[in-house]
């Protein structure tokens, strides 16, 4: 599993260029007949990853300029942005919040606004795309979505096509609406206070959460900060997780917080859709430990 690092900078407009790599004998390194290239920052010489000639570099400032032009052309209005550089520049995230593009989740009395996170990498860890997310207005919690990311470029091309990006913006609004519907469904699934604690405990046993994260999220679940979180349902349990992750974890561990956020939402969504999985996540922890011990004894 890839390690999760702290953000290293908010300076995103560095330039990355490809240069061939050589072995100890001075010969070009090749894989399958193709030269291996290093993706180097021109400002400090750091190698951010390797690739072949088929992998085209698209620098962050070029992407940001065209994407923001596309926002204006699509009439998206004002936005706030946060630029995050991770792994010494190997990965870039541009987080855009559109406070005026919002939806009301009536059954839980909540309102969320559109968040688009632009992704770019120079270590081939992700494509050039943006992910749909939401910002919870009452507390500025960052919320994930399980819908597929939207590509910024066409398949097999690194060309930044303004018209294609505008089409992607339209698709993103549709995905935003689909995500809100998913949260409404979570809000319809009522749980007890104890079941919420059991779910967090089982997520820790599944290694979705660390024990310390589980404990911190449960503190929010046990004593909700906001009135809209007083209800006991899967949506409010997710909000307990996003509140801690957004305000306590994300400022120093952006990638880690996003990964955990998405993993929690995935498991809670599955629990809401599958009665069998819900039962697994609410099985008493001591009972699970007893079963595990019995399995170990039978194996001997």
FIBA-667125 format. One line per field, with one value per residue: x, y, z of N, C-alpha, C in turn; residue in three letters. Coordinates in steps of 0.1 Angstrom, whole numbers, plus 5000, padded with zeros to 4 digits. Layout:
n.px	c(X:...)
n.py	c(Y:...)
n.pz	c(Z:...)
ca.px	c(X:...)
ca.py	c(Y:...)
ca.pz	c(Z:...)
c.px	c(X:...)
c.py	c(Y:...)
c.pz	c(Z:...)
kemi	c(ALA:...)
END
This chain:
n.px	c(5009:5005:5024:5011:5016:5025:5012:5034:5037:5021:5027:5022:5030:5054:5077:5077:5098:5107:5135:5160:5171:5201:5222:5248:5268:5265:5246:5214:5186:5163:5130:5113:5122:5116:5128:5135:5123:5130:5109:5115:5117:5122:5131:5143:5155:5145:5135:5105:5092:5090:5088:5077:5081:5056:5041:5028:5037:5018:5018:5010:5002:4993:4971:4955:4950:4935:4913:4901:4894:4874:4855:4846:4836:4816:4798:4800:4804:4816:4843:4861:4894:4919:4952:4971:5001:5017:5040:5065:5059:5052:5025:4995:4968:4940:4916:4884:4858:4824:4803:4777:4765:4744:4727:4698:4695:4668:4656:4673:4677:4699:4724:4745:4773:4788:4819:4849:4877:4907:4929:4963:4993:5028:5040:5026:5005:4979:4954:4948:4923:4891:4876:4844:4830:4817:4809:4800:4777:4770:4792:4815:4826:4844:4832:4831:4825:4810:4809:4822:4854:4859:4873:4898:4911:4908:4906:4937:4950:4967:4960:4946:4914:4891:4863:4858:4864:4843:4821:4826:4822:4794:4787:4797:4780:4756:4766:4770:4744:4735:4751:4742:4717:4725:4733:4709:4697:4713:4706:4681:4684:4680:4697:4708:4723:4742:4746:4759:4784:4792:4796:4817:4836:4838:4847:4873:4883:4884:4904:4899:4897:4920:4927:4929:4918:4892:4884:4884:4865:4843:4839:4829:4805:4792:4788:4774:4783:4767:4733:4719:4730:4720:4702:4700:4715:4728:4739:4745:4764:4784:4790:4801:4825:4836:4838:4858:4880:4882:4888:4907:4926:4930:4944:4972:4976:4966:4961:4959:4936:4916:4916:4907:4883:4868:4868:4853:4828:4823:4819:4798:4778:4775:4766:4741:4728:4728:4714:4726:4753:4751:4744:4768:4785:4775:4778:4785:4816:4831:4820:4829:4856:4856:4847:4868:4889:4879:4881:4909:4916:4904:4918:4942)
n.py	c(4988:5022:5048:5074:5108:5140:5172:5191:5216:5246:5258:5255:5259:5249:5237:5207:5184:5159:5137:5115:5084:5069:5040:5025:5022:5042:5039:5043:5036:5011:4997:4970:4978:5005:5037:5047:5074:5101:5121:5153:5180:5214:5234:5225:5201:5177:5143:5131:5109:5081:5074:5066:5076:5076:5087:5118:5149:5171:5202:5217:5244:5250:5233:5243:5269:5265:5250:5268:5287:5273:5270:5296:5300:5282:5295:5291:5308:5325:5311:5294:5285:5260:5251:5222:5206:5175:5149:5161:5173:5154:5149:5167:5187:5205:5222:5231:5251:5257:5277:5287:5268:5246:5220:5209:5186:5173:5154:5152:5178:5193:5211:5210:5220:5223:5207:5205:5186:5189:5167:5159:5143:5134:5110:5090:5081:5088:5098:5127:5144:5153:5150:5145:5162:5173:5202:5206:5229:5238:5233:5232:5207:5184:5163:5132:5115:5087:5084:5081:5095:5124:5128:5152:5154:5140:5105:5089:5112:5142:5167:5198:5205:5229:5228:5201:5200:5216:5200:5180:5194:5198:5171:5167:5182:5166:5143:5153:5157:5131:5121:5135:5124:5099:5105:5113:5088:5075:5091:5082:5057:5047:5043:5030:5046:5029:5011:5027:5031:5004:5000:5017:5005:4980:4988:4996:4971:4960:4974:4997:5020:5034:5026:5049:5069:5058:5062:5090:5098:5086:5101:5124:5114:5106:5130:5152:5181:5199:5209:5197:5172:5157:5136:5100:5082:5067:5088:5109:5095:5093:5120:5125:5113:5128:5153:5151:5142:5163:5187:5180:5162:5164:5190:5185:5160:5154:5136:5111:5117:5120:5095:5078:5090:5084:5056:5052:5062:5044:5020:5026:5032:5008:4993:5005:4997:4969:4946:4923:4931:4952:4939:4926:4947:4956:4936:4925:4934:4918:4893:4889:4886:4863:4845:4845:4835:4809:4799:4799:4780:4757:4754:4744)
n.pz	c(5000:4992:5008:5029:5027:5042:5032:5012:5002:4990:4967:4935:4909:4897:4872:4853:4836:4812:4812:4799:4815:4827:4828:4849:4831:4813:4794:4779:4799:4793:4790:4778:4753:4752:4761:4794:4812:4834:4855:4861:4883:4874:4890:4913:4907:4916:4912:4903:4895:4872:4837:4803:4769:4760:4780:4786:4799:4818:4829:4862:4863:4837:4836:4856:4847:4823:4832:4851:4833:4820:4840:4842:4816:4816:4833:4860:4882:4912:4931:4958:4963:4971:4970:4969:4973:4973:4984:4977:4953:4935:4934:4929:4941:4934:4951:4947:4958:4954:4967:4961:4946:4956:4974:4991:5017:5026:5044:5065:5072:5062:5043:5015:4995:4962:4956:4938:4931:4917:4902:4897:4886:4887:4891:4880:4895:4895:4871:4850:4863:4878:4910:4924:4952:4983:5003:5036:5047:5073:5089:5075:5068:5049:5023:5008:4976:4960:4933:4900:4890:4869:4838:4828:4804:4771:4764:4759:4752:4760:4756:4765:4762:4759:4754:4759:4786:4795:4790:4808:4832:4831:4834:4859:4876:4874:4886:4911:4920:4920:4941:4963:4965:4974:5000:5011:5012:5031:5053:5057:5069:5099:5130:5162:5191:5202:5181:5162:5176:5176:5148:5143:5158:5146:5121:5128:5135:5110:5099:5086:5100:5123:5157:5173:5156:5155:5182:5184:5165:5176:5199:5188:5177:5200:5213:5196:5177:5163:5159:5138:5137:5157:5152:5149:5127:5096:5081:5099:5114:5095:5092:5117:5114:5092:5103:5123:5106:5087:5102:5121:5111:5082:5077:5081:5070:5042:5020:5034:5051:5031:5020:5041:5046:5023:5024:5048:5040:5019:5032:5050:5031:5018:5040:5044:5022:5022:5042:5053:5054:5071:5095:5099:5105:5128:5147:5179:5193:5212:5207:5181:5186:5201:5182:5165:5181:5185:5159:5156:5175:5165:5142:5151)
ca.px	c(5000:5013:5024:5004:5025:5019:5013:5047:5037:5009:5033:5019:5034:5067:5077:5083:5103:5113:5149:5164:5178:5212:5227:5262:5277:5262:5236:5200:5178:5151:5121:5106:5126:5113:5137:5129:5125:5127:5101:5123:5113:5133:5135:5152:5161:5139:5129:5092:5087:5096:5077:5082:5078:5041:5034:5030:5037:5009:5022:4999:4997:4986:4958:4947:4945:4924:4901:4894:4887:4863:4846:4841:4829:4803:4790:4800:4804:4827:4847:4873:4903:4930:4962:4979:5012:5021:5051:5075:5055:5047:5010:4989:4954:4934:4903:4875:4845:4813:4793:4764:4759:4742:4715:4693:4691:4656:4653:4682:4678:4713:4727:4758:4776:4797:4834:4856:4891:4915:4941:4974:5005:5040:5045:5017:4996:4965:4953:4944:4909:4887:4867:4833:4829:4808:4812:4788:4777:4769:4804:4826:4831:4846:4825:4835:4814:4815:4807:4835:4860:4857:4886:4900:4915:4902:4914:4949:4954:4970:4956:4936:4904:4882:4850:4857:4863:4830:4812:4829:4816:4780:4786:4800:4768:4748:4772:4768:4730:4735:4758:4732:4707:4731:4733:4695:4694:4720:4698:4668:4687:4682:4705:4709:4736:4751:4749:4769:4796:4796:4800:4831:4845:4841:4856:4886:4887:4886:4916:4895:4901:4930:4920:4929:4908:4879:4880:4882:4852:4832:4837:4819:4793:4786:4784:4773:4786:4757:4719:4715:4736:4714:4696:4709:4714:4741:4744:4751:4776:4794:4793:4810:4838:4841:4841:4872:4889:4884:4894:4919:4935:4933:4954:4985:4976:4955:4959:4954:4923:4908:4915:4899:4869:4862:4867:4842:4816:4820:4814:4784:4768:4772:4757:4728:4722:4728:4711:4736:4765:4748:4745:4782:4792:4769:4781:4793:4831:4836:4815:4838:4869:4854:4847:4882:4896:4874:4887:4923:4917:4900:4929:4952)
ca.py	c(5000:5034:5056:5087:5118:5153:5182:5196:5230:5251:5264:5244:5263:5245:5230:5193:5180:5146:5135:5101:5079:5061:5030:5028:5022:5054:5035:5046:5025:5007:4987:4966:4986:5020:5044:5051:5088:5106:5133:5161:5194:5222:5244:5219:5189:5164:5133:5129:5096:5077:5071:5064:5087:5076:5095:5132:5157:5183:5209:5221:5258:5249:5227:5253:5281:5261:5246:5279:5294:5265:5273:5309:5298:5275:5303:5285:5318:5326:5299:5295:5274:5256:5243:5213:5198:5164:5141:5170:5178:5143:5149:5180:5187:5218:5220:5242:5251:5266:5278:5290:5256:5238:5212:5206:5172:5176:5145:5155:5192:5197:5217:5208:5227:5215:5208:5198:5185:5186:5158:5157:5136:5132:5097:5081:5075:5091:5105:5141:5144:5159:5142:5152:5162:5183:5209:5207:5243:5241:5231:5231:5194:5179:5151:5125:5109:5074:5084:5080:5108:5130:5131:5165:5153:5129:5093:5088:5126:5151:5181:5205:5209:5237:5223:5188:5202:5221:5188:5174:5202:5194:5158:5168:5186:5154:5134:5160:5154:5116:5120:5141:5113:5088:5110:5112:5074:5073:5097:5074:5045:5050:5034:5034:5051:5017:5005:5036:5027:4991:5002:5023:4994:4970:4994:4995:4957:4958:4982:5009:5031:5031:5027:5063:5075:5053:5068:5104:5099:5082:5112:5133:5107:5106:5144:5160:5195:5207:5204:5188:5159:5150:5124:5088:5076:5065:5101:5116:5088:5097:5134:5125:5110:5139:5165:5149:5141:5176:5197:5176:5153:5169:5201:5180:5147:5156:5123:5101:5120:5117:5080:5073:5096:5076:5043:5052:5064:5032:5010:5030:5031:4993:4989:5010:4990:4955:4942:4914:4938:4960:4930:4923:4959:4959:4925:4929:4932:4906:4881:4887:4881:4849:4836:4845:4826:4796:4795:4796:4767:4746:4752:4737)
ca.pz	c(5000:4991:5020:5028:5032:5045:5021:5013:4998:4983:4955:4925:4895:4892:4859:4853:4823:4811:4807:4799:4826:4822:4837:4853:4819:4805:4784:4782:4805:4785:4794:4766:4741:4753:4770:4807:4814:4847:4855:4869:4886:4868:4900:4923:4902:4922:4903:4909:4891:4859:4827:4790:4760:4758:4791:4784:4811:4817:4841:4870:4860:4825:4839:4864:4838:4814:4840:4856:4821:4817:4850:4838:4804:4819:4841:4874:4892:4921:4939:4966:4959:4979:4962:4978:4967:4981:4979:4971:4940:4927:4933:4930:4943:4934:4957:4944:4964:4948:4978:4956:4939:4967:4975:5005:5021:5034:5055:5077:5075:5059:5030:5010:4983:4953:4957:4928:4934:4905:4905:4887:4892:4879:4894:4873:4905:4891:4858:4851:4864:4891:4918:4930:4966:4988:5015:5044:5050:5087:5097:5065:5067:5035:5021:4995:4968:4954:4918:4893:4887:4856:4831:4823:4790:4764:4765:4750:4748:4771:4751:4773:4753:4767:4752:4765:4800:4798:4790:4821:4842:4831:4839:4873:4882:4874:4896:4924:4923:4924:4954:4973:4967:4982:5014:5016:5016:5044:5064:5059:5076:5113:5138:5176:5195:5204:5167:5157:5182:5171:5134:5143:5164:5135:5110:5133:5134:5096:5096:5079:5110:5134:5170:5177:5148:5159:5194:5182:5158:5185:5208:5181:5176:5214:5217:5184:5178:5157:5161:5127:5139:5168:5148:5149:5114:5090:5076:5110:5117:5085:5096:5129:5108:5084:5112:5128:5095:5081:5111:5129:5103:5069:5076:5080:5063:5033:5013:5044:5055:5020:5018:5052:5044:5012:5029:5057:5032:5011:5041:5054:5020:5017:5052:5042:5010:5024:5056:5058:5057:5083:5106:5102:5111:5142:5155:5191:5192:5220:5200:5170:5191:5205:5170:5159:5189:5182:5146:5158:5182:5156:5132:5158)
c.px	c(5009:5012:5016:5013:5018:5020:5027:5047:5023:5014:5032:5025:5048:5065:5083:5086:5108:5127:5152:5172:5189:5217:5242:5272:5274:5252:5222:5193:5166:5143:5112:5109:5124:5122:5129:5133:5122:5119:5107:5117:5125:5139:5145:5158:5155:5133:5116:5086:5094:5084:5084:5078:5063:5034:5038:5028:5027:5012:5009:4994:4989:4972:4949:4941:4934:4911:4894:4888:4874:4852:4838:4832:4816:4794:4789:4801:4817:4830:4859:4881:4914:4939:4970:4989:5017:5033:5062:5072:5050:5032:5005:4974:4949:4919:4895:4862:4835:4802:4779:4757:4756:4729:4711:4690:4680:4654:4662:4684:4692:4714:4742:4760:4787:4812:4839:4871:4898:4927:4950:4985:5016:5046:5036:5007:4982:4965:4950:4929:4905:4876:4856:4833:4819:4813:4800:4788:4777:4782:4817:4833:4833:4840:4829:4822:4820:4813:4821:4841:4858:4870:4886:4904:4908:4911:4925:4954:4956:4966:4944:4926:4893:4868:4848:4856:4849:4820:4814:4823:4801:4778:4788:4787:4758:4753:4770:4753:4728:4741:4749:4721:4712:4731:4719:4692:4701:4712:4686:4671:4690:4689:4704:4722:4746:4755:4760:4783:4802:4802:4815:4841:4848:4849:4871:4892:4891:4898:4912:4898:4912:4922:4919:4919:4894:4875:4877:4868:4841:4829:4827:4806:4785:4781:4784:4775:4774:4743:4714:4721:4730:4707:4705:4706:4727:4747:4751:4763:4787:4799:4803:4824:4844:4845:4855:4882:4892:4892:4906:4929:4940:4943:4968:4987:4965:4951:4953:4939:4913:4905:4905:4884:4862:4859:4855:4829:4813:4814:4800:4774:4765:4763:4743:4720:4720:4725:4721:4749:4763:4749:4760:4789:4786:4770:4789:4807:4835:4832:4824:4851:4867:4854:4861:4890:4892:4880:4901:4924:4914:4911:4940:4948)
c.py	c(5012:5042:5069:5098:5131:5162:5188:5211:5233:5258:5253:5247:5260:5237:5216:5190:5166:5146:5120:5097:5069:5051:5034:5028:5033:5051:5039:5034:5023:4996:4983:4974:5001:5026:5048:5066:5092:5119:5143:5175:5203:5232:5238:5206:5176:5156:5129:5115:5092:5073:5068:5076:5087:5084:5109:5140:5169:5190:5216:5235:5258:5243:5237:5264:5276:5257:5258:5287:5286:5268:5286:5308:5291:5282:5297:5296:5318:5313:5303:5283:5272:5247:5235:5205:5187:5157:5149:5174:5167:5143:5163:5179:5202:5217:5233:5241:5262:5267:5280:5278:5246:5230:5210:5192:5173:5167:5146:5169:5198:5203:5215:5215:5219:5218:5199:5198:5180:5178:5158:5151:5135:5119:5086:5075:5078:5098:5120:5142:5152:5150:5151:5151:5172:5190:5211:5222:5246:5241:5230:5218:5190:5165:5145:5121:5096:5073:5085:5094:5111:5133:5146:5165:5141:5117:5093:5101:5134:5165:5186:5211:5216:5231:5210:5190:5208:5210:5181:5181:5199:5180:5158:5172:5175:5145:5140:5157:5140:5114:5124:5130:5102:5092:5110:5098:5070:5079:5089:5061:5048:5039:5039:5040:5040:5011:5014:5033:5014:4992:5007:5012:4984:4975:4995:4981:4954:4966:4994:5021:5025:5032:5041:5071:5071:5060:5083:5106:5096:5093:5122:5127:5107:5119:5153:5175:5203:5200:5194:5174:5151:5137:5112:5080:5075:5078:5108:5108:5092:5111:5134:5122:5122:5151:5163:5149:5155:5186:5193:5168:5160:5180:5196:5167:5146:5142:5112:5104:5117:5102:5074:5078:5087:5062:5042:5053:5051:5021:5013:5029:5016:4988:4993:5003:4975:4951:4932:4921:4947:4952:4927:4935:4962:4946:4929:4925:4920:4893:4878:4881:4867:4840:4835:4835:4812:4790:4791:4783:4756:4743:4744:4722)
c.pz	c(5000:5004:5018:5035:5035:5033:5023:5009:4992:4970:4944:4911:4891:4879:4860:4838:4824:4806:4808:4811:4820:4832:4841:4842:4809:4794:4788:4788:4796:4792:4782:4754:4742:4764:4783:4809:4829:4846:4865:4871:4881:4879:4910:4919:4907:4911:4909:4905:4877:4850:4814:4781:4758:4769:4789:4796:4808:4830:4848:4866:4847:4827:4846:4856:4830:4821:4846:4845:4818:4827:4846:4826:4806:4829:4856:4885:4901:4928:4948:4963:4970:4971:4972:4970:4977:4975:4971:4957:4931:4924:4936:4932:4943:4939:4955:4950:4958:4958:4973:4949:4950:4966:4989:5007:5031:5046:5067:5080:5072:5045:5027:4997:4975:4956:4945:4931:4922:4909:4893:4893:4882:4882:4889:4883:4902:4877:4861:4851:4876:4897:4924:4945:4970:5001:5024:5050:5065:5095:5088:5065:5052:5034:5008:4988:4962:4939:4912:4890:4872:4850:4826:4808:4784:4765:4754:4745:4760:4768:4760:4764:4761:4766:4759:4780:4804:4799:4803:4832:4843:4837:4854:4881:4884:4885:4910:4929:4927:4938:4965:4975:4976:4997:5019:5020:5029:5055:5067:5068:5091:5120:5153:5179:5196:5190:5161:5163:5177:5157:5135:5149:5153:5124:5115:5132:5119:5091:5087:5087:5119:5147:5175:5169:5153:5172:5192:5175:5167:5195:5201:5180:5189:5218:5205:5186:5173:5159:5150:5128:5151:5164:5147:5136:5107:5085:5087:5115:5108:5088:5108:5124:5100:5092:5118:5117:5089:5089:5119:5122:5090:5068:5075:5072:5053:5026:5022:5048:5044:5018:5029:5050:5034:5017:5039:5049:5024:5020:5047:5043:5018:5028:5050:5031:5013:5039:5061:5062:5070:5095:5110:5109:5125:5151:5167:5190:5200:5213:5188:5174:5195:5193:5165:5168:5187:5169:5148:5165:5173:5146:5138:5161)
kemi	c(UNK:UNK:UNK:UNK:UNK:UNK:UNK:UNK:UNK:UNK:UNK:UNK:UNK:UNK:UNK:UNK:UNK:UNK:UNK:UNK:UNK:UNK:UNK:UNK:UNK:UNK:UNK:UNK:UNK:UNK:UNK:UNK:UNK:UNK:UNK:UNK:UNK:UNK:UNK:UNK:UNK:UNK:UNK:UNK:UNK:UNK:UNK:UNK:UNK:UNK:UNK:UNK:UNK:UNK:UNK:UNK:UNK:UNK:UNK:UNK:UNK:UNK:UNK:UNK:UNK:UNK:UNK:UNK:UNK:UNK:UNK:UNK:UNK:UNK:UNK:UNK:UNK:UNK:UNK:UNK:UNK:UNK:UNK:UNK:UNK:UNK:UNK:UNK:UNK:UNK:UNK:UNK:UNK:UNK:UNK:UNK:UNK:UNK:UNK:UNK:UNK:UNK:UNK:UNK:UNK:UNK:UNK:UNK:UNK:UNK:UNK:UNK:UNK:UNK:UNK:UNK:UNK:UNK:UNK:UNK:UNK:UNK:UNK:UNK:UNK:UNK:UNK:UNK:UNK:UNK:UNK:UNK:UNK:UNK:UNK:UNK:UNK:UNK:UNK:UNK:UNK:UNK:UNK:UNK:UNK:UNK:UNK:UNK:UNK:UNK:UNK:UNK:UNK:UNK:UNK:UNK:UNK:UNK:UNK:UNK:UNK:UNK:UNK:UNK:UNK:UNK:UNK:UNK:UNK:UNK:UNK:UNK:UNK:UNK:UNK:UNK:UNK:UNK:UNK:UNK:UNK:UNK:UNK:UNK:UNK:UNK:UNK:UNK:UNK:UNK:UNK:UNK:UNK:UNK:UNK:UNK:UNK:UNK:UNK:UNK:UNK:UNK:UNK:UNK:UNK:UNK:UNK:UNK:UNK:UNK:UNK:UNK:UNK:UNK:UNK:UNK:UNK:UNK:UNK:UNK:UNK:UNK:UNK:UNK:UNK:UNK:UNK:UNK:UNK:UNK:UNK:UNK:UNK:UNK:UNK:UNK:UNK:UNK:UNK:UNK:UNK:UNK:UNK:UNK:UNK:UNK:UNK:UNK:UNK:UNK:UNK:UNK:UNK:UNK:UNK:UNK:UNK:UNK:UNK:UNK:UNK:UNK:UNK:UNK:UNK:UNK:UNK:UNK:UNK:UNK:UNK:UNK:UNK:UNK:UNK:UNK:UNK:UNK:UNK:UNK:UNK:UNK:UNK:UNK:UNK:UNK:UNK:UNK:UNK:UNK:UNK:UNK:UNK:UNK:UNK:UNK:UNK:UNK:UNK:UNK)
END
